[in-house]
Amino acid sequence: MIKRDHYEILEISRNASSEDIKKAYRKMALKYHPDRNPSNKEAEEKFKEAAEAYSVLINSEKRSIYDRFGHEGLRGEGFRGFSGFDSSIFEDFEDILGNFFDLGFGDLFGIRSRARAYSPKKGRDFALEFVLSLEEAASGIEKEIKLDRLEICQTCDGSRLHPGTEKSVCQYCQGRGQVRYQQGFFTISRTCSYCEGTGEIITSPCDECRGSGKVKKRKVLNIKIPAGVDEGTRLRIDGEGEAGDLGAERGDLYVIIRLRKHKFFKREENNLYCEISITFAQAALGTTVETPTLERSELLQIPQGTQPGTVFKIKGKGIKALESNRKGDIFVKVNIKTPEHLTKEQKELLRKFAELRCENLEVVDKDIISKVKNFFH
């Protein structure tokens, strides 16, 4: 019988990459897999044909020989069935056909896959959100929390057995943890659903935990939140999640930080930003103002002639970095507050001040008025 071209079988070009070859083979394997085509000899042959093509083209040395000499070049060392594959080639098949192996096809193609032996499950993780003020996040805080979580049953010590009883051998899989059956040219091995792969069953479960090995209990914990946490900071506390199966480790507790909006400060990383208002006289003559920080007030020197929008820095009074003791800074933006509801005397004084500075409060620049009129006409 004339053998078809390997590239034609996988429907790929001759310069296809390894990734292209894997994708093409996976597509063919899923399409013609005997489990999807029961009693279909044609699909079975195409499945084997695709597997042979893949085994040649995925191997750079064999592919080079095939590209130069065709099928004749591989005579004597070509495809000899899946039982002739080395372990690295089989791992490629297992990777590509992962969905089938996950379903328990232990002896697929006549070689045993890495069977999924039963193993105790790790306990479930917990996640909690803590809402903190900016002050609490900056200084750190200790909080008490109450968790309702699964703990190992004290009555059966997690064995799930009624005290004084023992497990029985699973009659469905005869204690092997897996069941096997023949389908076409496959010998299929699947995890026993009756005992979940343990090979044993419990006929007399513990009354306290109803055979689960765990019971729900309330646990009180004191959680230390370090200084410097920010919005979205995620802290992991090892081993404070739920208990695992007997012989497995506990889950972990994750604390996610949320921050309340502050009425005065805005935080960006470890720096704080705020705004203060001073009068025109203070800005012109200079002054000293008291500025809040997260610890205590600081005196801020405002030099004479300060302009609106000027930003001053108070060094080292921001938030401590979570990974070190270095602190950020506070940046203070100055706004000039214009006085309202002036008395007659105050107005006269301001006019006098303007005259002394040769500021004309009455005359409007005629050139500006002319330009505005021309613009609208």
C-alpha positions as CSV (number, residue, x, y, z in Angstrom):
1,M,0.0,0.0,0.0
2,I,1.3,3.5,-0.9
3,K,1.9,5.5,2.2
4,R,0.6,9.1,2.3
5,D,2.9,12.0,2.8
6,H,3.3,12.9,6.5
7,Y,2.8,16.6,5.8
8,E,-0.4,15.9,3.9
9,I,-1.7,13.7,6.7
10,L,-1.3,16.5,9.3
11,E,-2.4,19.2,6.7
12,I,0.6,21.4,7.3
13,S,3.3,22.9,5.0
14,R,6.8,21.5,4.8
15,N,8.3,24.5,6.7
16,A,5.9,24.1,9.6
17,S,7.3,24.8,13.1
18,S,7.3,22.3,16.0
19,E,4.4,24.2,17.5
20,D,2.5,23.9,14.2
21,I,3.1,20.2,14.1
22,K,1.8,19.7,17.7
23,K,-1.3,21.8,17.0
24,A,-2.0,19.9,13.8
25,Y,-1.5,16.5,15.4
26,R,-3.7,17.4,18.4
27,K,-6.5,18.4,15.9
28,M,-6.3,15.1,14.1
29,A,-6.0,13.0,17.2
30,L,-9.1,14.6,18.7
31,K,-11.0,14.2,15.4
32,Y,-10.2,10.6,14.9
33,H,-9.9,9.3,18.4
34,P,-11.6,5.9,18.7
35,D,-13.4,7.0,21.8
36,R,-15.2,9.5,19.6
37,N,-15.6,7.1,16.7
38,P,-16.5,3.7,18.2
39,S,-16.4,0.8,15.8
40,N,-15.1,3.0,13.0
41,K,-12.1,1.2,11.4
42,E,-11.4,4.1,9.1
43,A,-11.1,6.6,11.9
44,E,-8.9,4.2,13.8
45,E,-6.5,3.9,10.9
46,K,-6.4,7.7,10.4
47,F,-5.6,8.1,14.1
48,K,-2.7,5.7,13.8
49,E,-1.6,7.4,10.6
50,A,-1.5,10.8,12.2
51,A,0.4,9.4,15.2
52,E,3.1,8.0,12.9
53,A,3.4,11.3,11.0
54,Y,3.7,13.2,14.2
55,S,6.4,10.8,15.6
56,V,8.5,11.4,12.5
57,L,8.1,15.2,12.0
58,I,8.5,16.2,15.7
59,N,11.9,14.5,15.7
60,S,14.3,16.9,14.0
61,E,16.7,14.1,12.9
62,K,14.0,11.8,11.5
63,R,12.3,14.8,9.9
64,S,15.6,15.8,8.1
65,I,15.9,12.2,6.7
66,Y,12.3,12.1,5.7
67,D,12.5,15.5,3.9
68,R,15.5,14.2,1.9
69,F,14.7,10.6,1.2
70,G,11.0,10.2,2.0
71,H,9.5,7.0,3.5
72,E,12.4,4.9,2.1
73,G,14.9,6.9,4.2
74,L,13.2,5.8,7.4
75,R,12.9,2.2,6.5
76,G,14.1,0.1,9.4
77,E,14.0,2.9,11.9
78,G,10.7,4.5,11.3
79,F,7.4,4.1,13.1
80,R,7.2,0.8,15.0
81,G,4.1,1.4,17.0
82,F,3.7,3.3,20.3
83,S,5.4,0.6,22.3
84,G,8.7,1.5,20.5
85,F,8.7,5.2,21.6
86,D,11.2,6.5,24.0
87,S,10.0,8.3,27.1
88,S,10.6,11.8,25.7
89,I,8.4,11.2,22.7
90,F,5.7,9.7,24.9
91,E,5.8,12.8,27.1
92,D,5.0,14.9,24.0
93,F,2.0,12.7,23.3
94,E,0.9,13.0,26.8
95,D,1.2,16.7,26.7
96,I,-0.7,17.0,23.4
97,L,-3.4,14.6,24.4
98,G,-3.6,15.9,28.0
99,N,-7.4,15.8,28.0
100,F,-7.5,12.1,27.3
101,F,-4.9,11.3,29.9
102,D,-6.7,13.4,32.5
103,L,-9.8,11.2,31.9
104,G,-7.7,8.2,33.0
105,F,-6.5,6.5,29.8
106,G,-3.6,4.9,31.7
107,D,-2.5,2.3,29.1
108,L,-3.2,4.4,26.0
109,F,-1.3,3.1,23.0
110,G,-0.1,0.1,24.9
111,I,2.2,2.0,27.3
112,R,1.2,3.1,30.8
113,S,0.8,6.8,31.4
114,R,1.7,8.4,34.7
115,A,-1.3,7.3,36.6
116,R,-3.0,9.7,38.9
117,A,-2.5,8.1,42.3
118,Y,-4.8,9.2,45.1
119,S,-3.2,11.8,47.3
120,P,-4.8,13.7,50.2
121,K,-6.0,17.2,49.3
122,K,-4.5,20.3,50.8
123,G,-7.0,22.4,52.8
124,R,-8.9,25.2,51.2
125,D,-7.5,28.8,51.3
126,F,-9.3,31.7,52.9
127,A,-9.4,35.3,51.7
128,L,-10.5,38.2,53.8
129,E,-10.7,42.0,53.2
130,F,-9.6,44.4,55.8
131,V,-10.7,48.1,55.5
132,L,-8.2,50.4,57.1
133,S,-7.9,54.1,57.7
134,L,-4.8,55.8,56.2
135,E,-3.4,56.2,59.7
136,E,-3.8,52.5,60.5
137,A,-2.1,51.6,57.2
138,A,0.8,53.9,58.0
139,S,1.4,52.8,61.5
140,G,0.4,49.1,61.3
141,I,-2.3,47.5,63.4
142,E,-3.3,44.3,65.1
143,K,-6.9,43.0,64.4
144,E,-8.9,40.2,65.9
145,I,-10.9,38.1,63.4
146,K,-13.2,35.2,63.7
147,L,-13.1,32.4,61.1
148,D,-15.6,29.6,60.7
149,R,-13.4,26.9,59.0
150,L,-13.1,23.2,58.7
151,E,-10.9,21.5,61.3
152,I,-9.8,17.8,61.7
153,C,-12.6,15.9,63.5
154,Q,-11.4,15.1,67.0
155,T,-13.7,12.0,67.3
156,C,-12.1,10.1,64.4
157,D,-8.8,12.1,64.2
158,G,-9.5,12.7,60.5
159,S,-9.7,9.0,59.6
160,R,-13.5,9.4,58.7
161,L,-14.1,6.0,60.4
162,H,-16.5,5.3,63.3
163,P,-14.2,4.6,66.3
164,G,-13.3,0.9,66.4
165,T,-14.0,0.1,62.8
166,E,-11.7,-0.3,59.7
167,K,-11.8,0.4,56.0
168,S,-12.8,-2.3,53.6
169,V,-11.2,-3.2,50.3
170,C,-13.1,-1.6,47.4
171,Q,-14.9,-4.5,45.6
172,Y,-15.4,-2.5,42.4
173,C,-11.6,-2.1,41.7
174,Q,-10.4,-4.9,44.0
175,G,-8.3,-2.5,45.9
176,R,-6.3,-1.2,42.9
177,G,-7.8,2.3,42.9
178,Q,-8.3,2.0,39.1
179,V,-10.6,0.1,36.8
180,R,-9.5,-1.2,33.4
181,Y,-11.5,-2.1,30.3
182,Q,-10.9,-2.7,26.6
183,Q,-12.2,-0.4,23.9
184,G,-11.1,-1.1,20.3
185,F,-7.3,-1.4,20.3
186,F,-7.1,0.6,23.6
187,T,-6.7,-0.8,27.1
188,I,-8.2,2.0,29.2
189,S,-7.3,2.6,32.9
190,R,-9.5,5.0,34.8
191,T,-9.6,6.1,38.4
192,C,-12.2,4.2,40.3
193,S,-15.1,6.5,40.9
194,Y,-16.5,4.3,43.8
195,C,-13.4,4.7,46.1
196,E,-11.9,7.8,44.3
197,G,-8.7,6.0,43.7
198,T,-8.0,5.0,47.3
199,G,-8.7,1.3,46.8
200,E,-10.7,1.3,50.1
201,I,-14.2,2.2,51.2
202,I,-15.7,3.2,54.5
203,T,-18.7,1.2,55.5
204,S,-19.0,2.7,59.0
205,P,-18.4,6.5,58.8
206,C,-17.8,8.7,61.9
207,D,-21.1,10.0,63.3
208,E,-19.5,13.4,64.3
209,C,-18.2,14.4,60.9
210,R,-20.4,12.1,58.8
211,G,-17.4,10.5,57.2
212,S,-15.8,13.7,55.9
213,G,-13.0,13.7,58.5
214,K,-13.5,17.4,59.2
215,V,-16.0,19.5,61.1
216,K,-16.7,23.3,61.1
217,K,-15.4,25.3,64.0
218,R,-14.9,28.9,64.9
219,K,-11.3,30.1,65.3
220,V,-10.2,33.5,66.7
221,L,-7.0,34.9,65.3
222,N,-5.0,38.0,66.0
223,I,-3.7,39.3,62.7
224,K,-0.8,41.8,62.6
225,I,-1.0,44.2,59.7
226,P,2.5,45.7,59.1
227,A,3.1,49.4,58.7
228,G,3.1,50.6,55.1
229,V,0.4,48.5,53.5
230,D,-1.4,50.1,50.6
231,E,-4.7,49.6,48.7
232,G,-4.7,46.1,47.3
233,T,-1.8,44.8,49.4
234,R,-2.2,41.0,49.7
235,L,-0.8,39.4,52.8
236,R,-0.4,35.6,53.1
237,I,-0.6,33.9,56.5
238,D,0.7,30.3,56.1
239,G,-1.4,27.5,57.5
240,E,-4.3,29.5,58.7
241,G,-6.8,28.3,56.1
242,E,-8.9,25.1,56.4
243,A,-7.6,21.8,57.4
244,G,-6.6,19.4,54.7
245,D,-7.3,15.7,54.4
246,L,-5.5,13.4,56.8
247,G,-1.9,13.7,56.0
248,A,-2.2,16.9,53.9
249,E,-1.2,20.4,54.9
250,R,-3.6,23.2,55.8
251,G,-4.6,25.9,53.4
252,D,-3.5,29.5,53.8
253,L,-5.2,32.7,54.8
254,Y,-4.9,35.7,52.5
255,V,-5.7,39.2,53.8
256,I,-6.5,41.9,51.2
257,I,-6.1,45.5,52.3
258,R,-8.7,48.2,51.3
259,L,-8.2,51.9,52.4
260,R,-10.8,54.4,53.3
261,K,-10.6,57.8,51.5
262,H,-8.8,60.4,53.7
263,K,-10.4,63.8,54.2
264,F,-7.1,65.7,53.9
265,F,-4.4,63.6,52.4
266,K,-4.1,61.8,49.0
267,R,-1.7,58.9,48.9
268,E,0.5,58.0,46.0
269,E,2.9,55.1,46.8
270,N,4.7,56.2,50.0
271,N,4.1,60.0,49.5
272,L,1.2,62.1,50.7
273,Y,-0.3,65.1,49.0
274,C,-2.4,67.9,50.4
275,E,-3.5,71.5,49.9
276,I,-3.6,74.4,52.3
277,S,-5.0,78.0,51.8
278,I,-3.3,81.1,53.0
279,T,-4.3,84.8,52.7
280,F,-2.9,87.3,50.2
281,A,-1.1,89.1,53.0
282,Q,0.6,85.9,54.3
283,A,1.7,85.0,50.8
284,A,3.1,88.5,50.1
285,L,4.8,89.0,53.5
286,G,5.7,85.4,54.3
287,T,4.5,83.5,57.4
288,T,4.7,80.2,59.3
289,V,1.7,77.8,59.1
290,E,0.9,74.7,61.0
291,T,0.4,71.7,58.7
292,P,-1.0,68.3,59.8
293,T,0.9,65.1,59.2
294,L,-0.2,61.5,60.2
295,E,1.8,61.8,63.4
296,R,1.7,65.4,64.6
297,S,1.5,68.9,63.2
298,E,4.6,70.4,61.5
299,L,5.5,74.1,61.1
300,L,5.9,75.0,57.5
301,Q,7.8,78.2,56.5
302,I,6.0,80.2,53.8
303,P,8.5,82.7,52.2
304,Q,7.4,86.2,51.2
305,G,6.2,86.5,47.6
306,T,4.8,82.9,47.5
307,Q,2.7,82.4,44.4
308,P,-0.5,80.4,44.1
309,G,0.1,76.7,43.3
310,T,3.6,76.6,44.9
311,V,4.4,73.1,46.3
312,F,6.5,72.6,49.4
313,K,8.0,69.3,50.6
314,I,8.1,68.1,54.2
315,K,10.7,65.4,54.0
316,G,10.4,62.0,55.7
317,K,6.8,62.5,57.0
318,G,5.0,60.3,54.5
319,I,4.3,56.5,54.7
320,K,7.0,54.0,55.7
321,A,7.9,51.6,52.8
322,L,6.6,48.0,53.4
323,E,9.9,46.5,52.6
324,S,12.2,48.9,54.5
325,N,12.2,51.7,57.1
326,R,12.5,54.5,54.5
327,K,9.6,57.0,54.6
328,G,8.0,59.0,51.8
329,D,7.5,62.7,51.9
330,I,4.5,65.1,52.2
331,F,3.9,67.6,49.4
332,V,1.9,70.7,50.3
333,K,0.3,72.8,47.6
334,V,-0.4,76.4,48.6
335,N,-3.6,78.1,47.4
336,I,-4.1,81.9,47.9
337,K,-7.5,82.7,49.3
338,T,-9.0,85.9,47.9
339,P,-10.9,87.9,50.7
340,E,-14.7,88.3,50.3
341,H,-17.2,90.8,51.8
342,L,-14.7,93.6,52.3
343,T,-15.6,96.6,54.5
344,K,-15.4,100.1,53.1
345,E,-12.2,100.8,55.0
346,Q,-10.6,97.5,53.7
347,K,-11.5,98.4,50.1
348,E,-9.9,101.9,50.5
349,L,-6.7,100.3,51.9
350,L,-6.5,97.9,49.0
351,R,-7.0,100.8,46.5
352,K,-4.3,102.7,48.3
353,F,-2.1,99.6,48.1
354,A,-2.8,99.4,44.3
355,E,-1.9,103.1,43.8
356,L,1.4,102.6,45.6
357,R,2.2,99.8,43.3
358,C,1.1,101.9,40.3
359,E,-1.7,99.5,39.5
360,N,-4.6,101.1,37.6
361,L,-7.9,99.5,38.8
362,E,-10.2,101.6,36.5
363,V,-8.8,101.7,33.0
364,V,-9.2,98.7,30.7
365,D,-6.7,98.2,27.9
366,K,-8.5,99.6,24.8
367,D,-6.4,97.5,22.4
368,I,-7.8,94.3,24.1
369,I,-11.4,95.5,23.7
370,S,-10.8,96.3,20.0
371,K,-9.3,92.9,19.4
372,V,-12.3,91.2,21.0
373,K,-14.7,93.2,18.9
374,N,-12.8,92.4,15.6
375,F,-12.8,88.7,16.5
376,F,-16.6,88.5,16.7
377,H,-17.1,90.6,13.6
